[in-house]
Structures are given as C-alpha cells and as structure tokens.
Amino acid sequence: DVHLKPVYTLIQFPPPPTKGAITVTTEDLECLDSGEFLNDVIIDFYLKYLLVQKAPQASVDRSHVFSSFFYKQLTRRDNANEDSTSTPAQVRRHQRVRTWTRHVDIFDKDFLFVPVNQEAHWYLVVICFPGLEEPQYVKRDSRDSVQGDGAEGLGESEGEIHGENRSNSDEEKGKMCQYLQVEWQTKRGGHRDFSGDHMVGSHCTVPLQDNSSDCGLYLLQYAESFLQDPVVDFELPLRLERWFPRQQVRGKREEIRDIILHLYRFQQGSLGHESLEDRTDHGNVIQ
C-alpha cells in the first residue's frame, strides 16, 4: 500500500533572477532524515550555499565547484548518436560537458572540486593548481609550502567505510586527467600532459564516516573545511585526520534542514513558522 505525498517546491537557490538556481522540494528535504542517503539536489544546494553565503570570498574566488551531474555526464556511456568511430573517447566525453565551463577558465583557479557518486557512494575529488606548469614554492608562515607539480594532487577525500574500495580509482583519475587535457586544448590551445607522471594523485587521510549513510555529509564537510581554510602544505600524502571533529558532521543534517527552511520562509516573504505538513494551499509555493 503506497501513500504518495504531493511534492512541493520549497526554494530556489540562489533566488531568481539569478541563473543556475537549484530547486529544492519537500521530497529532497526528506533525505536529510537520519539514516537516509543525501541526494544530488542536497549536495548541489549546500555546495552552492557555501559559495554564495558561507565560505570566505578569498577562497571562493580561487575555486571552481562542479555540479554533481558533471562527473556523471562526463563518464556516462555513449549515446547512439555519438560518433564513436572517428572521435577519440576523451574528446567525446569532453564534448558532453564542454558548455559547463563556457563562463570560466578553470586553469585560472587554484582548486577544482568534483563531487562524485559511484555505486551509491559519495566522495570528493579536489584538483589543485591545474594551471601550474612548474612547481612553485611559496613562503607561508615562515615555512616552505609547495604549490603543485604541474596540476598537483587529484586528491580524493575518501569516505569509504567498507574497506578501501579503490578498484576504479585509476580509471576515474584517468578520465579526469583526459578531460583536463582536452579542456586545456580548447581553452588555451596546444598540448599539455595531464597524465599521472605530471599530475601526482593522493588518497588523503581524512576523518571517515562511521556508518553507511553519511558519505554525502562528509563530502560536504570536506568541501566546507577546505574552503574555510585551504590546505597550504602539499607534501603527499596529505594527512588531515584531525581536520574536523566527527561531532561537526553529526549536526549537519539538522543544520542544512534549518538553512533550507529559513530560506523557504524568507522566500515566502513571511516569517511564519507554519508546518509544511499542515499546508494544503498551492498558491504561494514557488512553481
């Protein structure tokens, strides 16, 4: 016996007339319940919220955050109408997402964030200094810190709890490196090698989830902590096990729900605290 509840749009963020808004519905809100997996809407909403309202502007200016659909679209199987005979695979993959960066040159950024969902597991790929051709040493706090070797550190903030499941990671890294190579040709012209020899990868040591459903929350906390206080010492492997306390992640479902409901009340133009379950009207819901 299935009871289907009506799905209401709660918010659009950033609100109109800003382009590229993310629409959050009552159904999306439910995946913030304890034990539920975060869906792509909540992942994309909170990453956007970090960039627009929460992270320091200096970090935001240095970073580009891809949508959760980016990697999915980049790596999906070819459609019947995609010419797999005359076009190399990496070029076909790039063509699927080439418009996603039409307003930005990612090689001007210091950090690229790529949320990835595979086999119902979320993790975060951070690409550091993709535009650097040579390693640079920068004095910070009277210590040397390396700023990348070419495109330093296709580093995964891994949140796998059922052992270290890395069977596909080389293949994933290869596809991202090939994407960067074609993107470089498109944006900058000429060839640049983004292969493993020139782009050192590392699985970072980070705080890990202690259940099977919080991987999305940890992904968001990795991104938030990195934007809040970007890594400066890139000696690999990055050891960030004390990056943030687990307690910080435990309250994150409630925190994100509160943000969405606050924005909902704000976008309704009222500060009433009516319960969403009590709503029967459709008139003032953003369609």
Rosetta blueprint (number, residue, H / E / L):
1 D L
2 V L
3 H L
4 L L
5 K L
6 P L
7 V L
8 Y L
9 T E
10 L E
11 I E
12 Q E
13 F E
14 P L
15 P L
16 P L
17 P L
18 T L
19 K L
20 G L
21 A L
22 I E
23 T E
24 V E
25 T E
26 T H
27 E H
28 D H
29 L H
30 E H
31 C L
32 L L
33 D L
34 S L
35 G L
36 E L
37 F L
38 L L
39 N L
40 D H
41 V H
42 I H
43 I H
44 D H
45 F H
46 Y H
47 L H
48 K H
49 Y H
50 L H
51 L H
52 V H
53 Q H
54 K H
55 A L
56 P L
57 Q H
58 A H
59 S H
60 V H
61 D H
62 R H
63 S E
64 H E
65 V E
66 F L
67 S L
68 S H
69 F H
70 F H
71 Y H
72 K H
73 Q H
74 L H
75 T H
76 R L
77 R L
78 D L
79 N L
80 A L
81 N L
82 E L
83 D L
84 S L
85 T L
86 S L
87 T L
88 P L
89 A H
90 Q H
91 V H
92 R H
93 R H
94 H H
95 Q H
96 R H
97 V H
98 R H
99 T H
100 W H
101 T H
102 R L
103 H L
104 V L
105 D L
106 I H
107 F H
108 D H
109 K L
110 D L
111 F E
112 L E
113 F E
114 V E
115 P E
116 V E
117 N E
118 Q E
119 E L
120 A L
121 H E
122 W E
123 Y E
124 L E
125 V E
126 V E
127 I E
128 C E
129 F L
130 P L
131 G L
132 L L
133 E L
134 E L
135 P L
136 Q L
137 Y E
138 V E
139 K E
140 R E
141 D L
142 S L
143 R E
144 D E
145 S E
146 V E
147 Q L
148 G L
149 D L
150 G L
151 A L
152 E L
153 G L
154 L E
155 G E
156 E E
157 S E
158 E L
159 G L
160 E L
161 I L
162 H L
163 G L
164 E L
165 N L
166 R L
167 S L
168 N L
169 S H
170 D H
171 E H
172 E H
173 K H
174 G H
175 K H
176 M H
177 C H
178 Q H
179 Y H
180 L H
181 Q H
182 V H
183 E H
184 W H
185 Q H
186 T H
187 K H
188 R H
189 G L
190 G L
191 H L
192 R L
193 D L
194 F L
195 S L
196 G L
197 D L
198 H L
199 M L
200 V L
201 G E
202 S E
203 H E
204 C L
205 T E
206 V L
207 P L
208 L L
209 Q L
210 D L
211 N L
212 S L
213 S L
214 D L
215 C H
216 G H
217 L H
218 Y H
219 L H
220 L H
221 Q H
222 Y H
223 A H
224 E H
225 S H
226 F H
227 L H
228 Q H
229 D L
230 P L
231 V L
232 V L
233 D L
234 F L
235 E L
236 L L
237 P L
238 L L
239 R E
240 L L
241 E L
242 R L
243 W L
244 F L
245 P L
246 R H
247 Q H
248 Q H
249 V H
250 R H
251 G L
252 K H
253 R H
254 E H
255 E H
256 I H
257 R H
258 D H
259 I H
260 I H
261 L H
262 H H
263 L H
264 Y H
265 R H
266 F H
267 Q H
268 Q L
269 G L
270 S L
271 L L
272 G L
273 H L
274 E L
275 S L
276 L H
277 E H
278 D H
279 R L
280 T L
281 D L
282 H L
283 G L
284 N L
285 V L
286 I L
287 Q L
